[in-house]
Amino acid sequence: MKKCMTCGSCGMPLLKSEDYAKGDLNSEVCRYCVDQDGSMKSYEEILQGTAAHFMKTQGITKTAANVMAKQLMETLPYWTNS
């Protein structure tokens, strides 16, 4: 069974080549964590995007989503190694 890779910045599953930043299968982050030019978004931008995803998919409040996103991001390689 193939291991499912996840974004090292927001935790999104990287299932298809288009999920990776700039379609680069060697990238450790997803397309949502970079700007159009390929540069990383700020911590705050990624936190807000992750929280918005949690609100939409889990029907939770903004406050709960922010806490959840922050707790998740604190465990991910991009933020723990920088």
A tleap script that builds the chain and sets N, CA, C and O, in Angstrom:
source leaprc.protein.ff14SB
mol = sequence {
  NMET LYS LYS CYS MET THR CYS GLY SER CYS
  GLY MET PRO LEU LEU LYS SER GLU ASP TYR
  ALA LYS GLY ASP LEU ASN SER GLU VAL CYS
  ARG TYR CYS VAL ASP GLN ASP GLY SER MET
  LYS SER TYR GLU GLU ILE LEU GLN GLY THR
  ALA ALA HIE PHE MET LYS THR GLN GLY ILE
  THR LYS THR ALA ALA ASN VAL MET ALA LYS
  GLN LEU MET GLU THR LEU PRO TYR TRP THR
  ASN CSER
}
set mol.1.N position { 0.839 -1.181 0.000 }
set mol.1.CA position { 0.000 0.000 0.000 }
set mol.1.C position { 0.886 1.247 0.000 }
set mol.1.O position { 1.858 1.328 0.750 }
set mol.2.N position { 0.539 2.211 -0.846 }
set mol.2.CA position { 1.307 3.450 -0.948 }
set mol.2.C position { 0.967 4.379 0.219 }
set mol.2.O position { -0.199 4.549 0.574 }
set mol.3.N position { 1.991 4.965 0.796 }
set mol.3.CA position { 1.813 5.908 1.898 }
set mol.3.C position { 1.251 7.223 1.360 }
set mol.3.O position { 1.705 7.730 0.334 }
set mol.4.N position { 0.271 7.760 2.056 }
set mol.4.CA position { -0.305 9.052 1.678 }
set mol.4.C position { 0.578 10.156 2.250 }
set mol.4.O position { 0.790 10.232 3.460 }
set mol.5.N position { 1.083 11.001 1.378 }
set mol.5.CA position { 1.894 12.131 1.813 }
set mol.5.C position { 0.961 13.269 2.234 }
set mol.5.O position { -0.165 13.377 1.747 }
set mol.6.N position { 1.440 14.100 3.130 }
set mol.6.CA position { 0.668 15.265 3.541 }
set mol.6.C position { 1.543 16.508 3.472 }
set mol.6.O position { 2.769 16.431 3.547 }
set mol.7.N position { 0.892 17.643 3.329 }
set mol.7.CA position { 1.590 18.922 3.298 }
set mol.7.C position { 2.273 19.152 4.646 }
set mol.7.O position { 1.657 19.000 5.700 }
set mol.8.N position { 3.531 19.512 4.597 }
set mol.8.CA position { 4.294 19.766 5.811 }
set mol.8.C position { 3.954 21.081 6.477 }
set mol.8.O position { 4.487 21.398 7.540 }
set mol.9.N position { 3.061 21.855 5.854 }
set mol.9.CA position { 2.704 23.163 6.382 }
set mol.9.C position { 1.276 23.216 6.932 }
set mol.9.O position { 1.027 23.840 7.963 }
set mol.10.N position { 0.329 22.551 6.231 }
set mol.10.CA position { -1.072 22.608 6.668 }
set mol.10.C position { -1.698 21.234 6.906 }
set mol.10.O position { -2.794 21.141 7.458 }
set mol.11.N position { -1.011 20.170 6.496 }
set mol.11.CA position { -1.514 18.823 6.733 }
set mol.11.C position { -2.426 18.264 5.659 }
set mol.11.O position { -2.935 17.153 5.805 }
set mol.12.N position { -2.647 19.010 4.580 }
set mol.12.CA position { -3.517 18.529 3.506 }
set mol.12.C position { -2.924 17.272 2.866 }
set mol.12.O position { -1.721 17.219 2.610 }
set mol.13.N position { -3.765 16.252 2.603 }
set mol.13.CA position { -3.271 15.073 1.887 }
set mol.13.C position { -2.799 15.460 0.482 }
set mol.13.O position { -3.463 16.226 -0.216 }
set mol.14.N position { -1.665 14.929 0.085 }
set mol.14.CA position { -1.114 15.175 -1.249 }
set mol.14.C position { -1.346 13.905 -2.064 }
set mol.14.O position { -0.508 13.004 -2.087 }
set mol.15.N position { -2.499 13.853 -2.731 }
set mol.15.CA position { -2.919 12.641 -3.426 }
set mol.15.C position { -2.585 12.645 -4.906 }
set mol.15.O position { -2.295 11.600 -5.488 }
set mol.16.N position { -2.627 13.830 -5.515 }
set mol.16.CA position { -2.391 13.960 -6.961 }
set mol.16.C position { -1.284 14.982 -7.188 }
set mol.16.O position { -0.984 15.792 -6.311 }
set mol.17.N position { -0.684 14.936 -8.363 }
set mol.17.CA position { 0.416 15.863 -8.652 }
set mol.17.C position { -0.033 17.313 -8.525 }
set mol.17.O position { 0.745 18.166 -8.099 }
set mol.18.N position { -1.275 17.599 -8.889 }
set mol.18.CA position { -1.743 18.987 -8.802 }
set mol.18.C position { -1.955 19.462 -7.365 }
set mol.18.O position { -2.137 20.658 -7.135 }
set mol.19.N position { -1.935 18.551 -6.401 }
set mol.19.CA position { -2.042 18.942 -4.993 }
set mol.19.C position { -0.737 19.561 -4.478 }
set mol.19.O position { -0.755 20.370 -3.551 }
set mol.20.N position { 0.380 19.181 -5.077 }
set mol.20.CA position { 1.697 19.671 -4.660 }
set mol.20.C position { 1.915 21.110 -5.144 }
set mol.20.O position { 1.390 21.505 -6.186 }
set mol.21.N position { 2.681 21.877 -4.395 }
set mol.21.CA position { 3.023 23.245 -4.803 }
set mol.21.C position { 3.668 23.217 -6.176 }
set mol.21.O position { 4.631 22.486 -6.406 }
set mol.22.N position { 3.133 24.014 -7.084 }
set mol.22.CA position { 3.638 24.132 -8.460 }
set mol.22.C position { 3.655 22.784 -9.191 }
set mol.22.O position { 4.372 22.637 -10.181 }
set mol.23.N position { 2.876 21.793 -8.721 }
set mol.23.CA position { 2.832 20.479 -9.348 }
set mol.23.C position { 4.119 19.689 -9.199 }
set mol.23.O position { 4.312 18.681 -9.879 }
set mol.24.N position { 4.998 20.137 -8.318 }
set mol.24.CA position { 6.306 19.511 -8.112 }
set mol.24.C position { 6.195 18.396 -7.071 }
set mol.24.O position { 6.012 18.667 -5.884 }
set mol.25.N position { 6.304 17.154 -7.515 }
set mol.25.CA position { 6.164 16.011 -6.616 }
set mol.25.C position { 7.243 15.949 -5.536 }
set mol.25.O position { 7.106 15.193 -4.574 }
set mol.26.N position { 8.295 16.721 -5.677 }
set mol.26.CA position { 9.346 16.778 -4.657 }
set mol.26.C position { 9.068 17.836 -3.592 }
set mol.26.O position { 9.777 17.921 -2.590 }
set mol.27.N position { 8.028 18.643 -3.817 }
set mol.27.CA position { 7.683 19.688 -2.857 }
set mol.27.C position { 7.122 19.054 -1.590 }
set mol.27.O position { 6.447 18.026 -1.653 }
set mol.28.N position { 7.397 19.655 -0.459 }
set mol.28.CA position { 6.879 19.157 0.810 }
set mol.28.C position { 5.644 19.922 1.262 }
set mol.28.O position { 5.116 19.676 2.346 }
set mol.29.N position { 5.182 20.859 0.420 }
set mol.29.CA position { 3.989 21.637 0.758 }
set mol.29.C position { 2.978 21.572 -0.385 }
set mol.29.O position { 3.313 21.202 -1.510 }
set mol.30.N position { 1.742 21.936 -0.074 }
set mol.30.CA position { 0.669 21.868 -1.059 }
set mol.30.C position { 0.499 23.189 -1.817 }
set mol.30.O position { 1.115 24.206 -1.496 }
set mol.31.N position { -0.345 23.129 -2.814 }
set mol.31.CA position { -0.599 24.298 -3.658 }
set mol.31.C position { -1.266 25.444 -2.903 }
set mol.31.O position { -1.170 26.594 -3.330 }
set mol.32.N position { -1.934 25.158 -1.800 }
set mol.32.CA position { -2.619 26.205 -1.047 }
set mol.32.C position { -1.679 26.987 -0.124 }
set mol.32.O position { -2.030 28.063 0.359 }
set mol.33.N position { -0.496 26.445 0.115 }
set mol.33.CA position { 0.450 27.087 1.037 }
set mol.33.C position { 1.473 27.967 0.336 }
set mol.33.O position { 2.357 28.531 0.981 }
set mol.34.N position { 1.356 28.087 -0.982 }
set mol.34.CA position { 2.274 28.943 -1.739 }
set mol.34.C position { 1.489 29.944 -2.571 }
set mol.34.O position { 0.331 29.715 -2.920 }
set mol.35.N position { 2.145 31.064 -2.883 }
set mol.35.CA position { 1.573 32.053 -3.794 }
set mol.35.C position { 1.750 31.558 -5.223 }
set mol.35.O position { 2.379 30.525 -5.450 }
set mol.36.N position { 1.198 32.290 -6.189 }
set mol.36.CA position { 1.297 31.893 -7.592 }
set mol.36.C position { 2.734 31.774 -8.067 }
set mol.36.O position { 3.027 30.977 -8.959 }
set mol.37.N position { 3.633 32.555 -7.483 }
set mol.37.CA position { 5.039 32.489 -7.899 }
set mol.37.C position { 5.808 31.367 -7.196 }
set mol.37.O position { 7.000 31.181 -7.442 }
set mol.38.N position { 5.131 30.627 -6.328 }
set mol.38.CA position { 5.762 29.502 -5.643 }
set mol.38.C position { 6.350 29.826 -4.287 }
set mol.38.O position { 6.867 28.934 -3.614 }
set mol.39.N position { 6.285 31.101 -3.862 }
set mol.39.CA position { 6.827 31.456 -2.544 }
set mol.39.C position { 5.813 31.106 -1.450 }
set mol.39.O position { 4.601 31.192 -1.649 }
set mol.40.N position { 6.341 30.713 -0.303 }
set mol.40.CA position { 5.484 30.319 0.818 }
set mol.40.C position { 4.639 31.486 1.305 }
set mol.40.O position { 5.101 32.625 1.381 }
set mol.41.N position { 3.397 31.175 1.631 }
set mol.41.CA position { 2.536 32.158 2.285 }
set mol.41.C position { 2.987 32.282 3.737 }
set mol.41.O position { 3.741 31.449 4.241 }
set mol.42.N position { 2.518 33.323 4.392 }
set mol.42.CA position { 2.882 33.535 5.794 }
set mol.42.C position { 2.144 32.539 6.694 }
set mol.42.O position { 1.147 31.936 6.297 }
set mol.43.N position { 2.655 32.388 7.898 }
set mol.43.CA position { 2.008 31.530 8.895 }
set mol.43.C position { 0.550 31.940 9.070 }
set mol.43.O position { -0.342 31.093 9.090 }
set mol.44.N position { 0.317 33.231 9.194 }
set mol.44.CA position { -1.039 33.734 9.429 }
set mol.44.C position { -1.971 33.408 8.264 }
set mol.44.O position { -3.120 33.026 8.484 }
set mol.45.N position { -1.490 33.555 7.029 }
set mol.45.CA position { -2.315 33.235 5.858 }
set mol.45.C position { -2.681 31.751 5.831 }
set mol.45.O position { -3.821 31.389 5.538 }
set mol.46.N position { -1.719 30.914 6.135 }
set mol.46.CA position { -1.970 29.472 6.124 }
set mol.46.C position { -2.879 29.087 7.284 }
set mol.46.O position { -3.762 28.244 7.127 }
set mol.47.N position { -2.672 29.694 8.437 }
set mol.47.CA position { -3.537 29.450 9.590 }
set mol.47.C position { -4.980 29.810 9.256 }
set mol.47.O position { -5.896 29.040 9.546 }
set mol.48.N position { -5.187 30.971 8.650 }
set mol.48.CA position { -6.537 31.405 8.287 }
set mol.48.C position { -7.172 30.469 7.260 }
set mol.48.O position { -8.353 30.141 7.363 }
set mol.49.N position { -6.386 30.039 6.268 }
set mol.49.CA position { -6.902 29.129 5.248 }
set mol.49.C position { -7.264 27.769 5.820 }
set mol.49.O position { -8.283 27.183 5.454 }
set mol.50.N position { -6.433 27.274 6.712 }
set mol.50.CA position { -6.692 25.978 7.347 }
set mol.50.C position { -7.925 26.067 8.236 }
set mol.50.O position { -8.761 25.164 8.231 }
set mol.51.N position { -8.042 27.145 8.995 }
set mol.51.CA position { -9.213 27.339 9.853 }
set mol.51.C position { -10.483 27.451 9.013 }
set mol.51.O position { -11.515 26.890 9.381 }
set mol.52.N position { -10.420 28.162 7.901 }
set mol.52.CA position { -11.588 28.285 7.014 }
set mol.52.C position { -11.999 26.919 6.479 }
set mol.52.O position { -13.189 26.623 6.373 }
set mol.53.N position { -11.027 26.096 6.147 }
set mol.53.CA position { -11.321 24.737 5.674 }
set mol.53.C position { -12.025 23.941 6.775 }
set mol.53.O position { -13.001 23.243 6.499 }
set mol.54.N position { -11.548 24.036 8.008 }
set mol.54.CA position { -12.176 23.325 9.119 }
set mol.54.C position { -13.602 23.816 9.356 }
set mol.54.O position { -14.494 23.009 9.613 }
set mol.55.N position { -13.830 25.129 9.272 }
set mol.55.CA position { -15.182 25.663 9.460 }
set mol.55.C position { -16.122 25.106 8.398 }
set mol.55.O position { -17.247 24.708 8.701 }
set mol.56.N position { -15.659 25.079 7.160 }
set mol.56.CA position { -16.487 24.623 6.038 }
set mol.56.C position { -16.769 23.124 6.112 }
set mol.56.O position { -17.907 22.698 5.915 }
set mol.57.N position { -15.755 22.334 6.392 }
set mol.57.CA position { -15.918 20.879 6.332 }
set mol.57.C position { -16.438 20.263 7.626 }
set mol.57.O position { -17.008 19.172 7.602 }
set mol.58.N position { -16.249 20.945 8.755 }
set mol.58.CA position { -16.653 20.368 10.029 }
set mol.58.C position { -17.748 21.150 10.735 }
set mol.58.O position { -18.238 20.734 11.785 }
set mol.59.N position { -18.130 22.282 10.158 }
set mol.59.CA position { -19.224 23.065 10.717 }
set mol.59.C position { -18.949 23.589 12.117 }
set mol.59.O position { -19.850 23.634 12.954 }
set mol.60.N position { -17.710 23.984 12.372 }
set mol.60.CA position { -17.361 24.487 13.698 }
set mol.60.C position { -17.199 26.007 13.663 }
set mol.60.O position { -17.114 26.614 12.595 }
set mol.61.N position { -17.159 26.599 14.839 }
set mol.61.CA position { -17.028 28.052 14.928 }
set mol.61.C position { -15.632 28.497 14.508 }
set mol.61.O position { -14.699 27.696 14.444 }
set mol.62.N position { -15.512 29.777 14.226 }
set mol.62.CA position { -14.215 30.337 13.839 }
set mol.62.C position { -13.196 30.170 14.962 }
set mol.62.O position { -12.038 29.840 14.709 }
set mol.63.N position { -13.621 30.395 16.185 }
set mol.63.CA position { -12.720 30.262 17.328 }
set mol.63.C position { -12.210 28.833 17.452 }
set mol.63.O position { -11.010 28.610 17.617 }
set mol.64.N position { -13.112 27.872 17.375 }
set mol.64.CA position { -12.720 26.459 17.470 }
set mol.64.C position { -11.818 26.069 16.304 }
set mol.64.O position { -10.849 25.331 16.480 }
set mol.65.N position { -12.140 26.564 15.118 }
set mol.65.CA position { -11.343 26.248 13.931 }
set mol.65.C position { -9.936 26.820 14.048 }
set mol.65.O position { -8.968 26.166 13.661 }
set mol.66.N position { -9.817 28.029 14.577 }
set mol.66.CA position { -8.493 28.638 14.771 }
set mol.66.C position { -7.652 27.839 15.768 }
set mol.66.O position { -6.458 27.631 15.554 }
set mol.67.N position { -8.275 27.399 16.845 }
set mol.67.CA position { -7.566 26.591 17.843 }
set mol.67.C position { -7.111 25.277 17.217 }
set mol.67.O position { -5.966 24.861 17.391 }
set mol.68.N position { -8.011 24.632 16.494 }
set mol.68.CA position { -7.699 23.359 15.857 }
set mol.68.C position { -6.575 23.501 14.832 }
set mol.68.O position { -5.654 22.685 14.792 }
set mol.69.N position { -6.659 24.543 14.005 }
set mol.69.CA position { -5.641 24.773 12.979 }
set mol.69.C position { -4.285 25.046 13.622 }
set mol.69.O position { -3.262 24.531 13.171 }
set mol.70.N position { -4.285 25.852 14.668 }
set mol.70.CA position { -3.026 26.177 15.354 }
set mol.70.C position { -2.408 24.924 15.967 }
set mol.70.O position { -1.202 24.705 15.859 }
set mol.71.N position { -3.239 24.102 16.612 }
set mol.71.CA position { -2.734 22.871 17.222 }
set mol.71.C position { -2.160 21.929 16.168 }
set mol.71.O position { -1.123 21.306 16.392 }
set mol.72.N position { -2.823 21.822 15.028 }
set mol.72.CA position { -2.327 20.973 13.948 }
set mol.72.C position { -1.002 21.500 13.414 }
set mol.72.O position { -0.029 20.757 13.291 }
set mol.73.N position { -0.978 22.787 13.099 }
set mol.73.CA position { 0.212 23.370 12.479 }
set mol.73.C position { 1.435 23.291 13.390 }
set mol.73.O position { 2.560 23.191 12.901 }
set mol.74.N position { 1.228 23.334 14.709 }
set mol.74.CA position { 2.341 23.233 15.657 }
set mol.74.C position { 3.047 21.883 15.579 }
set mol.74.O position { 4.180 21.748 16.042 }
set mol.75.N position { 2.385 20.881 14.996 }
set mol.75.CA position { 2.966 19.537 14.909 }
set mol.75.C position { 3.603 19.255 13.553 }
set mol.75.O position { 4.238 18.215 13.379 }
set mol.76.N position { 3.445 20.154 12.597 }
set mol.76.CA position { 3.893 19.888 11.230 }
set mol.76.C position { 5.338 20.328 11.004 }
set mol.76.O position { 5.790 21.321 11.575 }
set mol.77.N position { 6.061 19.575 10.163 }
set mol.77.CA position { 7.498 19.805 9.966 }
set mol.77.C position { 7.882 21.224 9.558 }
set mol.77.O position { 8.896 21.743 10.026 }
set mol.78.N position { 7.092 21.859 8.697 }
set mol.78.CA position { 7.484 23.188 8.229 }
set mol.78.C position { 7.591 24.168 9.390 }
set mol.78.O position { 8.485 25.013 9.408 }
set mol.79.N position { 6.695 24.062 10.351 }
set mol.79.CA position { 6.655 25.013 11.466 }
set mol.79.C position { 7.525 24.563 12.633 }
set mol.79.O position { 8.002 25.404 13.395 }
set mol.80.N position { 7.744 23.271 12.793 }
set mol.80.CA position { 8.577 22.807 13.906 }
set mol.80.C position { 10.059 22.867 13.573 }
set mol.80.O position { 10.901 22.885 14.471 }
set mol.81.N position { 10.380 22.898 12.275 }
set mol.81.CA position { 11.783 22.935 11.857 }
set mol.81.C position { 12.271 24.332 11.499 }
set mol.81.O position { 13.432 24.505 11.131 }
set mol.82.N position { 11.391 25.336 11.604 }
set mol.82.CA position { 11.820 26.685 11.203 }
set mol.82.C position { 11.973 27.604 12.388 }
set mol.82.O position { 12.327 28.771 12.223 }
savepdb mol mol.pdb
quit
